[in-house]
């Protein structure tokens, strides 16, 4: 009996060692994708299979990556494509190379822009993250004893990006549910998704509404919200009169938390790359080895971090 068990263990180990899975990302130099790969490596080490990491900055490289993995004898691939419209082409290429296909972060679409629902996907729920931002702002308005009807909101927007629009609309929905005045939400459209563009856009809003003395701000990411904070500072508003909540937990946000005195940047909803790297890779491994297909759609959200809690939150999310 013991001999038979030993054979089974050796057999299982050999099977794991023979498995090769690809993880393709569109911006390999970005910290988010570096972290996804880091957690994917942990899954590979735990299960004993080979992880092949490939950067594919354009559509041609993404398609070539699929062929490359097929030539290496890989069994599956997880991809964050540089172009979601490549969906049908990537599906066909994966099928031709006998690769099981999953997507992460960005969901593939067909020629009509509709999601390819048959391809398992793990993404970020932009609406839920926006709602978390809105809830944090509402709680601070209450904690500070502000009259919500006298508060102005800077909606730092980049509506040409669906994720950006969903995030800010999620925040607005929670504000309105809690009595925020719709006419006090002011749009500040960014020319680009950086801090300078946000500062310029928010400055216009503040200059047009000098009678409003309490402000909240939200946007696509930390950089957008920090631009709004810098604009409030330039307008002479005190930190205690501003509640700005970003998204991402970026280095810029962490540096803001580290400043000697608090600023108007109250918090950031940190998105964890852990599930996106570790869980997707584990799901693909199980699919390859046991034919257990992952859920078709898994959406993750984020966790609020503030000046007082960001270290604990980052630790909880596996980021330090």
C-alpha contacts under 8 A as a table, 3 or more apart, distances in Angstrom:
res1	aa1	res2	aa2	distance
1	X	4	X	5.12
1	X	5	X	6.33
2	X	5	X	5.10
2	X	6	X	6.24
3	X	6	X	5.09
3	X	7	X	6.33
4	X	7	X	5.11
4	X	8	X	6.33
5	X	8	X	5.02
5	X	9	X	6.23
6	X	9	X	5.09
6	X	10	X	6.20
7	X	10	X	5.17
7	X	11	X	6.02
8	X	11	X	4.99
8	X	12	X	6.13
9	X	12	X	5.17
9	X	13	X	6.19
10	X	13	X	5.10
10	X	14	X	6.13
11	X	14	X	5.11
11	X	15	X	6.22
12	X	15	X	5.06
12	X	16	X	6.31
13	X	16	X	5.18
13	X	17	X	6.17
13	X	48	X	7.40
14	X	17	X	5.03
14	X	18	X	6.23
15	X	18	X	5.20
15	X	19	X	6.60
16	X	19	X	5.31
16	X	47	X	6.61
16	X	48	X	5.54
16	X	49	X	5.10
16	X	289	X	7.98
17	X	20	X	7.99
17	X	48	X	5.72
17	X	49	X	4.93
17	X	50	X	6.98
18	X	49	X	6.77
18	X	50	X	7.77
19	X	49	X	5.23
19	X	50	X	6.24
19	X	74	X	6.89
19	X	75	X	6.69
19	X	285	X	7.99
19	X	288	X	7.99
20	X	49	X	6.08
20	X	50	X	4.69
20	X	51	X	5.94
20	X	52	X	7.12
20	X	73	X	7.07
20	X	74	X	4.53
20	X	75	X	5.95
20	X	76	X	7.30
21	X	49	X	7.73
21	X	50	X	6.33
21	X	51	X	5.12
21	X	52	X	6.05
21	X	74	X	5.44
21	X	75	X	5.93
21	X	76	X	5.01
21	X	77	X	5.61
21	X	78	X	7.84
21	X	284	X	7.81
21	X	285	X	7.57
22	X	51	X	5.82
22	X	52	X	4.58
22	X	53	X	5.96
22	X	54	X	7.34
22	X	69	X	6.59
22	X	74	X	6.93
22	X	76	X	6.29
22	X	77	X	4.42
22	X	78	X	6.12
23	X	37	X	7.53
23	X	51	X	7.11
23	X	52	X	6.11
23	X	53	X	4.99
23	X	54	X	6.30
23	X	77	X	5.78
23	X	78	X	4.79
23	X	79	X	5.81
24	X	53	X	5.99
24	X	54	X	4.77
24	X	55	X	5.72
24	X	56	X	6.56
24	X	62	X	7.53
24	X	65	X	7.42
24	X	77	X	7.36
24	X	78	X	6.16
24	X	79	X	4.56
24	X	80	X	6.19
24	X	81	X	7.50
25	X	28	X	5.93
25	X	33	X	6.75
25	X	54	X	6.59
25	X	55	X	5.20
25	X	56	X	5.93
25	X	57	X	7.69
25	X	79	X	5.84
25	X	80	X	4.81
25	X	81	X	6.35
25	X	82	X	7.75
26	X	55	X	5.94
26	X	56	X	4.94
26	X	57	X	4.72
26	X	58	X	7.18
26	X	80	X	5.93
26	X	81	X	5.55
26	X	82	X	4.90
27	X	30	X	5.68
27	X	33	X	6.87
27	X	55	X	6.58
27	X	56	X	7.13
27	X	57	X	5.98
27	X	82	X	7.99
28	X	33	X	5.84
28	X	34	X	6.43
28	X	54	X	7.84
28	X	55	X	5.23
28	X	56	X	7.75
29	X	33	X	7.29
29	X	34	X	6.83
30	X	33	X	5.58
30	X	34	X	6.24
31	X	34	X	4.89
31	X	35	X	6.06
32	X	35	X	5.23
32	X	36	X	6.32
32	X	273	X	6.43
33	X	36	X	4.85
33	X	37	X	6.18
33	X	273	X	7.75
34	X	37	X	5.20
34	X	38	X	6.20
35	X	38	X	4.82
35	X	39	X	6.31
35	X	273	X	6.09
35	X	274	X	7.30
35	X	277	X	7.42
36	X	39	X	5.35
36	X	40	X	6.10
36	X	273	X	5.26
36	X	274	X	6.28
36	X	276	X	6.17
36	X	277	X	4.05
36	X	278	X	7.22
37	X	40	X	4.86
37	X	41	X	6.04
37	X	53	X	7.29
37	X	277	X	5.98
38	X	41	X	5.17
38	X	42	X	6.59
38	X	277	X	7.31
39	X	42	X	5.01
39	X	43	X	6.56
39	X	273	X	7.80
39	X	274	X	5.75
39	X	277	X	5.01
39	X	278	X	4.70
40	X	43	X	5.17
40	X	44	X	6.30
40	X	51	X	7.67
40	X	277	X	4.65
40	X	278	X	4.54
40	X	279	X	7.80
40	X	280	X	7.85
40	X	281	X	5.68
40	X	282	X	7.94
41	X	44	X	4.98
41	X	45	X	6.09
41	X	51	X	6.74
41	X	278	X	7.66
42	X	45	X	5.12
42	X	46	X	6.16
42	X	278	X	6.88
43	X	46	X	5.13
43	X	47	X	6.26
43	X	278	X	5.56
43	X	279	X	7.85
43	X	281	X	6.51
43	X	282	X	6.01
44	X	47	X	5.32
44	X	48	X	5.60
44	X	49	X	5.19
44	X	50	X	6.27
44	X	51	X	6.16
44	X	281	X	7.59
44	X	282	X	7.81
45	X	48	X	5.04
45	X	49	X	6.81
52	X	69	X	7.99
54	X	65	X	6.93
55	X	61	X	8.00
56	X	59	X	7.38
56	X	61	X	4.90
56	X	62	X	4.99
56	X	65	X	7.21
56	X	81	X	7.45
56	X	82	X	7.15
57	X	61	X	6.58
57	X	62	X	7.38
57	X	82	X	5.98
58	X	61	X	5.47
58	X	62	X	6.33
58	X	81	X	7.99
58	X	82	X	5.51
58	X	83	X	7.29
59	X	62	X	5.01
59	X	63	X	6.31
59	X	81	X	7.51
59	X	82	X	6.27
59	X	83	X	6.27
59	X	86	X	7.07
60	X	63	X	5.31
60	X	64	X	6.15
61	X	64	X	4.93
61	X	65	X	5.95
62	X	65	X	5.06
62	X	66	X	6.66
62	X	81	X	6.66
62	X	82	X	7.57
62	X	90	X	7.99
63	X	66	X	5.31
63	X	67	X	6.68
63	X	89	X	7.82
63	X	90	X	6.38
63	X	93	X	7.04
64	X	67	X	5.08
64	X	68	X	6.02
65	X	68	X	4.89
65	X	69	X	6.16
66	X	69	X	5.24
66	X	70	X	6.21
66	X	77	X	7.65
66	X	90	X	7.72
66	X	93	X	6.65
66	X	94	X	6.20
66	X	97	X	7.42
67	X	70	X	4.98
67	X	71	X	6.16
67	X	93	X	7.29
67	X	94	X	7.87
67	X	97	X	6.64
68	X	71	X	5.17
68	X	72	X	6.35
69	X	72	X	5.00
69	X	73	X	6.39
69	X	74	X	5.33
69	X	77	X	7.90
70	X	73	X	5.19
70	X	74	X	5.60
70	X	75	X	7.72
70	X	97	X	4.92
70	X	98	X	7.13
70	X	99	X	6.95
71	X	74	X	7.58
71	X	97	X	7.86
74	X	77	X	7.75
74	X	99	X	6.95
75	X	98	X	7.04
75	X	99	X	5.09
75	X	100	X	6.40
75	X	288	X	6.45
76	X	99	X	4.60
76	X	100	X	4.34
76	X	101	X	5.94
76	X	284	X	6.71
76	X	285	X	7.98
76	X	288	X	6.83
77	X	99	X	6.52
77	X	100	X	6.21
77	X	101	X	5.21
77	X	102	X	6.34
77	X	284	X	7.72
78	X	101	X	6.09
78	X	102	X	4.74
78	X	103	X	5.37
78	X	104	X	6.75
78	X	280	X	7.48
78	X	281	X	7.40
78	X	284	X	7.69
79	X	101	X	7.82
79	X	102	X	6.47
79	X	103	X	4.87
79	X	104	X	5.98
80	X	103	X	5.88
80	X	104	X	5.26
80	X	105	X	6.05
80	X	106	X	5.77
80	X	107	X	7.93
81	X	84	X	6.06
81	X	86	X	7.90
81	X	103	X	7.96
81	X	106	X	6.88
81	X	108	X	7.96
83	X	86	X	5.75
84	X	87	X	5.76
84	X	106	X	6.78
84	X	107	X	6.32
84	X	108	X	4.53
84	X	109	X	5.73
85	X	88	X	7.65
85	X	108	X	6.40
85	X	109	X	5.44
85	X	110	X	6.25
85	X	111	X	6.73
85	X	113	X	7.21
86	X	89	X	5.33
86	X	90	X	5.98
86	X	108	X	7.08
86	X	109	X	7.48
86	X	110	X	7.82
87	X	90	X	5.26
87	X	91	X	6.15
87	X	108	X	4.68
87	X	109	X	5.31
87	X	110	X	5.88
87	X	116	X	7.21
88	X	91	X	5.14
88	X	92	X	6.15
88	X	109	X	7.62
88	X	110	X	6.10
88	X	111	X	7.93
89	X	92	X	5.16
89	X	93	X	6.06
90	X	93	X	5.03
90	X	94	X	6.00
91	X	94	X	5.20
91	X	95	X	6.17
91	X	101	X	7.26
92	X	95	X	5.12
92	X	96	X	6.16
93	X	96	X	5.08
93	X	97	X	6.30
94	X	97	X	5.13
94	X	98	X	6.05
94	X	99	X	4.97
94	X	100	X	6.82
94	X	101	X	6.56
95	X	98	X	4.89
95	X	99	X	5.91
95	X	100	X	7.46
96	X	99	X	7.73
100	X	284	X	7.90
100	X	288	X	7.47
101	X	119	X	6.65
101	X	120	X	7.43
102	X	119	X	5.91
102	X	120	X	5.05
102	X	121	X	5.81
102	X	280	X	7.97
102	X	284	X	7.51
103	X	106	X	6.88
103	X	107	X	6.25
103	X	108	X	7.37
103	X	119	X	7.11
103	X	120	X	6.41
103	X	121	X	4.77
103	X	122	X	6.53
104	X	107	X	6.89
104	X	121	X	5.65
104	X	122	X	4.87
104	X	123	X	5.75
104	X	276	X	6.60
104	X	280	X	7.58
105	X	121	X	7.84
105	X	122	X	6.22
105	X	123	X	4.39
105	X	124	X	6.38
105	X	276	X	7.52
106	X	123	X	6.52
107	X	115	X	6.56
107	X	116	X	7.50
107	X	121	X	6.53
107	X	123	X	7.30
108	X	115	X	5.81
108	X	116	X	5.68
109	X	112	X	7.50
109	X	113	X	5.09
109	X	114	X	4.99
109	X	115	X	4.23
109	X	116	X	5.18
110	X	113	X	5.22
110	X	114	X	5.43
110	X	115	X	6.45
110	X	116	X	6.30
111	X	114	X	7.45
116	X	119	X	5.94
117	X	120	X	7.18
117	X	296	X	6.76
117	X	297	X	7.89
118	X	296	X	6.66
119	X	296	X	6.48
120	X	294	X	6.32
120	X	295	X	6.16
120	X	296	X	4.08
120	X	297	X	5.93
121	X	295	X	7.73
121	X	296	X	5.87
121	X	297	X	5.01
121	X	298	X	6.29
122	X	276	X	6.73
122	X	280	X	7.21
122	X	297	X	5.94
122	X	298	X	4.66
122	X	299	X	5.79
122	X	300	X	7.54
123	X	276	X	7.68
123	X	297	X	7.76
123	X	298	X	6.36
123	X	299	X	4.94
123	X	300	X	6.27
124	X	299	X	5.17
124	X	300	X	4.82
124	X	301	X	5.94
125	X	128	X	5.37
125	X	129	X	6.34
125	X	299	X	5.31
125	X	300	X	5.71
125	X	301	X	5.65
126	X	129	X	5.21
126	X	130	X	6.18
126	X	163	X	5.79
126	X	164	X	7.61
126	X	166	X	5.57
126	X	167	X	4.94
126	X	170	X	7.67
126	X	301	X	7.59
127	X	130	X	5.06
127	X	131	X	6.18
127	X	166	X	5.17
127	X	167	X	5.12
127	X	168	X	7.92
127	X	169	X	7.19
127	X	170	X	4.72
127	X	171	X	7.86
128	X	131	X	4.96
128	X	132	X	6.27
128	X	167	X	7.63
128	X	170	X	6.60
128	X	301	X	6.13
129	X	132	X	5.06
129	X	133	X	6.41
129	X	167	X	6.34
129	X	170	X	7.31
129	X	247	X	7.84
129	X	269	X	7.11
129	X	301	X	5.56
129	X	302	X	5.89
130	X	133	X	5.03
130	X	134	X	6.24
130	X	166	X	7.19
130	X	167	X	4.17
130	X	168	X	5.71
130	X	169	X	6.90
130	X	170	X	4.28
130	X	171	X	4.45
131	X	134	X	4.94
131	X	135	X	6.08
131	X	167	X	7.58
131	X	170	X	4.63
131	X	171	X	4.64
131	X	172	X	7.78
131	X	173	X	7.24
131	X	174	X	5.97
132	X	135	X	5.13
132	X	136	X	6.24
132	X	171	X	7.13
132	X	269	X	7.32
132	X	302	X	7.74
132	X	303	X	7.77
132	X	304	X	7.30
133	X	136	X	5.25
133	X	137	X	6.36
133	X	171	X	5.67
133	X	218	X	7.44
133	X	245	X	6.06
133	X	246	X	7.35
133	X	247	X	7.84
133	X	268	X	7.84
133	X	269	X	6.77
133	X	304	X	7.71
134	X	137	X	5.15
134	X	138	X	6.19
134	X	170	X	7.18
134	X	171	X	4.01
134	X	172	X	6.49
134	X	173	X	7.65
134	X	174	X	5.33
134	X	175	X	5.84
135	X	138	X	5.07
135	X	139	X	6.18
135	X	171	X	7.44
135	X	174	X	6.26
135	X	175	X	7.38
136	X	139	X	5.26
136	X	140	X	6.34
136	X	245	X	7.57
136	X	304	X	7.69
137	X	140	X	5.16
137	X	141	X	6.21
137	X	175	X	7.91
137	X	216	X	7.13
137	X	243	X	6.45
137	X	244	X	7.43
137	X	245	X	7.10
138	X	141	X	5.10
138	X	142	X	6.35
138	X	174	X	7.90
138	X	175	X	6.46
138	X	178	X	7.27
139	X	142	X	5.18
139	X	143	X	6.05
140	X	143	X	4.84
140	X	144	X	6.00
140	X	243	X	7.22
141	X	144	X	5.36
141	X	145	X	6.31
141	X	146	X	5.48
141	X	147	X	7.82
141	X	148	X	6.89
141	X	243	X	7.89
142	X	145	X	5.10
142	X	146	X	6.26
143	X	146	X	7.89
146	X	150	X	7.84
146	X	151	X	7.66
147	X	150	X	5.58
147	X	151	X	6.93
148	X	151	X	5.31
148	X	179	X	6.92
148	X	180	X	5.88
148	X	181	X	7.78
149	X	179	X	7.36
149	X	180	X	6.06
149	X	181	X	5.87
150	X	212	X	6.97
150	X	214	X	7.20
151	X	180	X	7.87
151	X	184	X	6.97
151	X	212	X	6.77
151	X	213	X	7.35
151	X	214	X	5.05
151	X	215	X	5.57
151	X	216	X	7.32
152	X	184	X	4.96
152	X	185	X	6.14
152	X	186	X	7.45
152	X	212	X	6.37
152	X	213	X	7.95
152	X	214	X	6.29
152	X	215	X	4.77
152	X	216	X	6.31
153	X	184	X	6.14
153	X	185	X	4.69
153	X	186	X	5.95
153	X	215	X	5.66
153	X	216	X	4.78
153	X	217	X	5.55
153	X	218	X	7.94
154	X	185	X	6.29
154	X	186	X	5.23
154	X	187	X	6.25
154	X	188	X	6.45
154	X	202	X	6.68
154	X	205	X	7.31
154	X	215	X	7.32
154	X	216	X	6.26
154	X	217	X	4.64
154	X	218	X	6.59
154	X	228	X	7.45
155	X	168	X	6.83
155	X	185	X	6.68
155	X	186	X	5.81
155	X	187	X	4.85
155	X	188	X	5.66
155	X	189	X	7.93
155	X	217	X	6.17
155	X	218	X	5.71
155	X	219	X	6.09
156	X	168	X	7.94
156	X	187	X	6.32
156	X	188	X	4.68
156	X	189	X	5.84
156	X	190	X	6.70
156	X	198	X	6.47
156	X	201	X	7.37
156	X	202	X	7.01
156	X	217	X	7.26
156	X	218	X	6.12
156	X	219	X	4.70
156	X	220	X	7.38
156	X	224	X	6.45
156	X	225	X	7.08
156	X	228	X	7.50
157	X	164	X	7.08
157	X	165	X	6.96
157	X	168	X	7.35
157	X	187	X	6.64
157	X	188	X	5.79
157	X	189	X	4.59
157	X	190	X	5.87
157	X	219	X	6.03
157	X	220	X	7.04
158	X	161	X	6.11
158	X	164	X	5.98
158	X	165	X	6.69
158	X	189	X	5.92
158	X	190	X	5.69
158	X	191	X	7.66
158	X	192	X	7.67
158	X	193	X	7.13
158	X	220	X	7.29
159	X	162	X	6.38
159	X	164	X	6.17
159	X	165	X	4.93
159	X	189	X	7.89
160	X	164	X	7.90
160	X	165	X	7.65
161	X	164	X	5.37
161	X	165	X	6.49
162	X	165	X	5.13
162	X	166	X	6.13
163	X	166	X	5.14
163	X	167	X	6.20
163	X	220	X	7.76
164	X	167	X	5.24
164	X	168	X	6.50
164	X	219	X	7.20
164	X	220	X	4.79
165	X	168	X	5.47
165	X	169	X	6.06
165	X	220	X	7.67
166	X	169	X	5.16
166	X	170	X	5.98
167	X	170	X	5.18
167	X	171	X	6.50
167	X	219	X	7.15
167	X	220	X	6.39
168	X	171	X	5.09
168	X	172	X	6.23
168	X	218	X	6.68
168	X	219	X	5.66
168	X	220	X	6.86
169	X	172	X	4.96
169	X	173	X	6.07
170	X	173	X	5.27
170	X	174	X	6.74
171	X	174	X	5.51
171	X	175	X	6.44
171	X	218	X	7.59
172	X	175	X	5.00
172	X	176	X	6.12
173	X	176	X	5.29
173	X	177	X	6.21
174	X	177	X	5.04
174	X	178	X	6.40
175	X	178	X	5.26
175	X	179	X	6.65
175	X	180	X	5.25
176	X	179	X	5.17
176	X	180	X	4.61
176	X	181	X	6.69
176	X	182	X	6.91
177	X	180	X	7.22
180	X	184	X	7.63
181	X	184	X	5.33
181	X	185	X	7.21
182	X	185	X	5.58
183	X	186	X	7.58
186	X	205	X	6.72
187	X	205	X	7.59
188	X	198	X	7.46
188	X	201	X	4.85
188	X	202	X	5.48
188	X	204	X	7.60
188	X	205	X	6.59
189	X	198	X	7.63
189	X	201	X	5.94
190	X	193	X	6.41
190	X	197	X	5.38
190	X	198	X	5.48
190	X	200	X	7.98
190	X	201	X	5.96
191	X	197	X	5.85
192	X	197	X	5.75
192	X	198	X	7.86
193	X	197	X	6.83
193	X	198	X	7.33
193	X	220	X	7.80
193	X	223	X	7.43
193	X	224	X	6.47
194	X	197	X	5.61
194	X	198	X	6.38
194	X	223	X	5.56
194	X	224	X	5.90
194	X	227	X	7.74
195	X	198	X	5.07
195	X	199	X	6.04
195	X	223	X	4.75
195	X	224	X	5.19
195	X	225	X	7.53
195	X	226	X	6.22
195	X	227	X	4.39
195	X	228	X	7.98
196	X	199	X	5.05
196	X	200	X	6.30
196	X	227	X	6.06
197	X	200	X	5.23
197	X	201	X	6.25
197	X	224	X	7.80
197	X	227	X	7.29
198	X	201	X	5.08
198	X	202	X	5.96
198	X	223	X	7.78
198	X	224	X	5.13
198	X	225	X	7.23
198	X	226	X	7.82
198	X	227	X	4.65
198	X	228	X	5.98
199	X	202	X	5.22
199	X	203	X	5.99
199	X	224	X	7.77
199	X	226	X	7.79
199	X	227	X	4.02
199	X	228	X	5.17
199	X	229	X	7.68
199	X	230	X	6.31
199	X	231	X	5.24
200	X	203	X	5.22
200	X	204	X	6.68
200	X	227	X	7.74
200	X	231	X	7.48
201	X	204	X	5.50
201	X	205	X	6.91
201	X	228	X	7.95
202	X	205	X	5.16
202	X	206	X	6.33
202	X	227	X	7.36
202	X	228	X	5.26
202	X	231	X	6.10
203	X	206	X	5.14
203	X	207	X	6.08
203	X	228	X	7.52
203	X	231	X	5.29
203	X	232	X	7.51
203	X	235	X	7.78
204	X	207	X	5.25
204	X	208	X	6.29
205	X	208	X	5.27
205	X	209	X	6.38
206	X	209	X	5.20
206	X	210	X	6.16
206	X	231	X	7.85
206	X	232	X	7.43
206	X	235	X	7.35
207	X	210	X	5.86
207	X	235	X	7.97
209	X	212	X	5.98
210	X	213	X	7.40
212	X	215	X	7.42
213	X	237	X	7.53
213	X	241	X	7.04
214	X	241	X	5.01
214	X	242	X	6.11
215	X	241	X	6.40
215	X	242	X	4.93
215	X	243	X	6.48
216	X	242	X	5.56
216	X	243	X	4.59
216	X	244	X	5.33
217	X	225	X	6.30
217	X	228	X	6.64
217	X	229	X	7.77
217	X	242	X	7.82
217	X	243	X	6.45
217	X	244	X	4.49
217	X	245	X	6.54
218	X	224	X	7.63
218	X	225	X	5.51
218	X	244	X	5.99
218	X	245	X	5.63
218	X	246	X	6.09
219	X	222	X	7.64
219	X	224	X	5.70
219	X	225	X	5.72
219	X	246	X	6.66
219	X	247	X	7.73
220	X	224	X	6.31
220	X	225	X	7.80
220	X	246	X	7.51
220	X	247	X	6.75
221	X	224	X	5.48
221	X	225	X	6.57
221	X	246	X	5.36
221	X	247	X	4.43
221	X	248	X	5.99
222	X	225	X	5.20
222	X	226	X	5.96
222	X	245	X	7.62
222	X	246	X	4.21
222	X	247	X	5.10
222	X	248	X	6.13
222	X	249	X	7.03
222	X	250	X	6.64
222	X	252	X	7.20
222	X	253	X	6.15
222	X	268	X	6.85
223	X	226	X	5.10
223	X	227	X	6.25
223	X	246	X	7.59
223	X	252	X	7.14
223	X	253	X	7.91
224	X	227	X	5.23
224	X	228	X	6.71
224	X	246	X	7.56
225	X	228	X	5.08
225	X	229	X	6.36
225	X	244	X	6.35
225	X	245	X	6.67
225	X	246	X	5.45
225	X	265	X	7.64
226	X	229	X	4.88
226	X	230	X	6.18
226	X	244	X	7.82
226	X	246	X	7.58
226	X	253	X	7.92
226	X	265	X	6.77
227	X	230	X	5.17
227	X	231	X	6.28
228	X	231	X	5.00
228	X	232	X	6.37
228	X	244	X	7.88
229	X	232	X	5.15
229	X	233	X	6.34
229	X	242	X	7.72
229	X	244	X	6.89
229	X	263	X	7.88
229	X	264	X	5.88
229	X	265	X	6.40
230	X	233	X	5.10
230	X	234	X	6.24
231	X	234	X	5.08
231	X	235	X	6.21
232	X	235	X	4.97
232	X	236	X	6.44
232	X	237	X	5.41
232	X	238	X	7.89
232	X	242	X	7.72
233	X	236	X	5.16
233	X	237	X	5.42
233	X	238	X	6.88
233	X	239	X	7.65
234	X	237	X	7.54
237	X	241	X	6.55
237	X	242	X	7.58
238	X	241	X	5.40
238	X	242	X	7.08
238	X	264	X	7.67
239	X	242	X	5.48
239	X	262	X	7.01
239	X	263	X	4.87
239	X	264	X	4.38
240	X	243	X	7.71
240	X	263	X	7.68
240	X	264	X	6.61
241	X	264	X	7.35
242	X	264	X	4.78
242	X	265	X	7.59
243	X	264	X	5.45
243	X	265	X	6.30
243	X	266	X	5.67
244	X	264	X	5.88
244	X	265	X	4.74
244	X	266	X	5.47
244	X	267	X	6.92
245	X	265	X	6.15
245	X	266	X	5.71
245	X	267	X	4.77
245	X	268	X	5.31
245	X	269	X	7.46
246	X	249	X	7.72
246	X	253	X	7.83
246	X	265	X	7.73
246	X	267	X	6.26
246	X	268	X	4.36
246	X	269	X	6.26
247	X	268	X	4.97
247	X	269	X	4.61
247	X	270	X	6.08
247	X	271	X	7.50
248	X	268	X	6.41
248	X	269	X	5.87
248	X	270	X	4.65
248	X	271	X	5.53
249	X	252	X	7.91
249	X	253	X	5.74
249	X	254	X	6.70
249	X	268	X	5.56
249	X	269	X	6.37
249	X	270	X	4.58
249	X	271	X	7.11
249	X	305	X	7.69
250	X	253	X	5.17
250	X	254	X	6.39
251	X	254	X	5.03
251	X	255	X	6.03
252	X	255	X	5.16
252	X	256	X	6.27
253	X	256	X	5.04
253	X	257	X	6.40
253	X	268	X	6.98
254	X	257	X	5.08
254	X	258	X	6.32
254	X	310	X	7.73
255	X	258	X	5.02
255	X	259	X	6.60
256	X	259	X	5.50
256	X	263	X	7.53
256	X	265	X	7.29
257	X	262	X	7.14
257	X	306	X	7.31
257	X	307	X	4.75
258	X	307	X	7.38
259	X	262	X	6.75
262	X	265	X	7.65
262	X	266	X	7.90
262	X	307	X	7.76
263	X	266	X	7.10
266	X	306	X	6.14
266	X	307	X	7.15
267	X	304	X	6.66
267	X	305	X	5.51
267	X	306	X	4.33
267	X	307	X	6.84
268	X	304	X	5.71
268	X	305	X	5.34
268	X	306	X	6.54
269	X	302	X	5.54
269	X	303	X	5.11
269	X	304	X	4.21
269	X	305	X	5.97
270	X	302	X	5.23
270	X	303	X	5.31
270	X	304	X	6.18
270	X	305	X	6.66
270	X	314	X	7.92
271	X	301	X	6.64
271	X	302	X	4.53
271	X	303	X	6.80
272	X	275	X	6.82
272	X	276	X	7.59
272	X	302	X	6.72
272	X	317	X	5.81
272	X	318	X	7.83
272	X	319	X	7.76
273	X	276	X	5.06
273	X	277	X	6.03
274	X	277	X	5.29
274	X	278	X	5.63
274	X	279	X	7.39
274	X	317	X	6.86
274	X	318	X	6.65
275	X	278	X	5.25
275	X	279	X	4.76
275	X	280	X	6.84
276	X	279	X	6.01
276	X	280	X	5.74
277	X	280	X	5.75
277	X	281	X	6.22
278	X	281	X	5.37
278	X	282	X	6.16
279	X	282	X	5.03
279	X	283	X	5.98
280	X	283	X	5.01
280	X	284	X	6.15
281	X	284	X	5.08
281	X	285	X	6.16
282	X	285	X	5.02
282	X	286	X	6.25
283	X	286	X	5.19
283	X	287	X	6.14
283	X	293	X	7.69
283	X	294	X	5.88
284	X	287	X	4.94
284	X	288	X	6.11
284	X	293	X	7.91
284	X	294	X	7.37
285	X	288	X	5.14
285	X	289	X	6.07
286	X	289	X	5.19
286	X	290	X	5.44
286	X	291	X	6.68
286	X	292	X	5.97
286	X	293	X	7.67
287	X	290	X	5.59
287	X	291	X	4.40
287	X	292	X	4.51
287	X	293	X	5.01
287	X	294	X	6.86
288	X	291	X	5.60
288	X	292	X	7.68
295	X	298	X	6.64
303	X	313	X	7.38
304	X	313	X	7.84
305	X	308	X	7.80
305	X	309	X	5.50
305	X	310	X	4.60
305	X	313	X	6.17
306	X	309	X	5.11
306	X	310	X	5.35
307	X	310	X	6.01
308	X	311	X	7.82
309	X	312	X	5.51
309	X	313	X	6.17
310	X	313	X	5.04
310	X	314	X	6.00
311	X	314	X	5.27
311	X	315	X	6.22
312	X	315	X	5.07
312	X	316	X	6.09
313	X	316	X	4.98
313	X	317	X	6.19
314	X	317	X	5.13
314	X	318	X	6.22
314	X	319	X	5.00
314	X	320	X	6.11
315	X	318	X	5.10
315	X	319	X	5.67
315	X	320	X	5.21
316	X	319	X	7.59
